[in-house]
Amino acid sequence: MKTNLDPNLVLQTTKQTPDTSRMHKDKEALKKSCQNFEAIFIQSVFKAMHKTVPEGGLFEKNNATEIFQEMFDQEVATSISRKQSVGLAEQMYRQLEKKILPQK
């Protein structure tokens, strides 16, 4: 049995149905990007807070302690943005999600 299909009709039909798996992947990538941005923001806040602390104290300040402090701040900021969040990532996601959804 032969079926005659109009190629233009097939193209129009496929263009109108959104690819839900691709859209889901795009949303997940957007969410992760927003969380990463929030982590960078939190880390920069930590860095600014550390500058206000006067030098001296229990440990001397050298390259090793600075590197450790930066790495520690990065991990804490990432953990905060993934688990607790300060709300910045969610607000960014809500604003940018509108750009991903197909226009009707």
C-alpha positions as CSV (number, residue, x, y, z in Angstrom):
1,M,0.0,0.0,0.0
2,K,1.4,3.4,-1.0
3,T,0.9,6.5,0.9
4,N,1.4,9.9,-0.7
5,L,2.7,12.4,1.8
6,D,3.1,16.1,1.0
7,P,6.7,17.1,2.1
8,N,5.6,20.6,2.9
9,L,2.8,19.4,5.2
10,V,5.3,17.1,7.0
11,L,7.7,20.0,7.5
12,Q,5.0,22.3,8.8
13,T,3.8,19.7,11.2
14,T,7.3,19.1,12.6
15,K,8.0,22.8,13.0
16,Q,4.9,23.4,15.0
17,T,5.5,20.6,17.6
18,P,8.1,21.6,20.1
19,D,10.9,19.2,20.9
20,T,10.1,18.6,24.6
21,S,13.4,16.8,25.4
22,R,15.4,19.6,23.9
23,M,13.4,22.2,25.8
24,H,13.9,20.2,29.0
25,K,17.6,20.1,28.4
26,D,17.7,23.8,27.7
27,K,15.8,24.5,30.9
28,E,18.1,22.3,32.9
29,A,21.2,24.1,31.4
30,L,19.6,27.5,32.1
31,K,19.0,26.5,35.8
32,K,22.5,25.3,36.2
33,S,23.9,28.5,34.6
34,C,21.8,30.6,37.0
35,Q,23.0,28.6,39.9
36,N,26.6,29.0,38.8
37,F,26.2,32.8,38.5
38,E,24.7,32.9,42.0
39,A,27.7,30.9,43.3
40,I,30.1,33.4,41.6
41,F,28.1,36.3,43.2
42,I,28.2,34.7,46.6
43,Q,31.9,34.0,46.3
44,S,32.6,37.7,45.4
45,V,30.6,38.7,48.5
46,F,32.7,36.4,50.6
47,K,35.9,37.9,49.1
48,A,34.7,41.4,49.9
49,M,33.9,40.3,53.5
50,H,37.4,38.8,53.9
51,K,38.9,42.2,52.9
52,T,37.2,43.8,55.9
53,V,38.8,41.5,58.4
54,P,42.0,43.0,59.9
55,E,45.3,41.0,59.3
56,G,46.9,39.1,62.1
57,G,45.4,36.4,64.3
58,L,46.0,32.7,64.6
59,F,47.5,32.1,61.1
60,E,49.9,34.2,59.1
61,K,48.7,35.3,55.7
62,N,50.6,33.8,52.8
63,N,49.9,32.4,49.4
64,A,48.9,29.0,50.7
65,T,46.3,30.4,53.1
66,E,44.9,32.7,50.4
67,I,44.6,29.8,47.9
68,F,42.9,27.7,50.6
69,Q,40.5,30.5,51.5
70,E,39.5,31.1,47.9
71,M,38.9,27.4,47.3
72,F,37.0,27.0,50.5
73,D,34.8,30.1,49.6
74,Q,34.2,28.7,46.2
75,E,33.0,25.3,47.6
76,V,30.8,27.0,50.2
77,A,29.3,29.4,47.6
78,T,28.6,26.5,45.2
79,S,26.9,24.5,48.1
80,I,24.8,27.5,49.1
81,S,23.6,28.1,45.5
82,R,22.8,24.4,44.9
83,K,21.1,23.6,48.2
84,Q,19.9,26.7,50.0
85,S,20.1,29.5,47.5
86,V,19.7,33.2,48.2
87,G,17.0,33.6,45.6
88,L,19.1,35.2,42.9
89,A,19.3,32.1,40.7
90,E,15.6,31.5,40.9
91,Q,14.7,35.1,39.9
92,M,17.1,35.0,37.0
93,Y,15.7,31.6,35.9
94,R,12.1,32.9,36.0
95,Q,13.1,35.9,33.8
96,L,15.2,33.9,31.3
97,E,12.9,30.9,31.1
98,K,10.4,33.1,29.2
99,K,13.0,33.3,26.4
100,I,13.3,29.5,26.0
101,L,9.6,28.8,25.8
102,P,8.2,28.6,22.3
103,Q,6.3,31.6,21.1
104,K,2.6,31.0,20.4
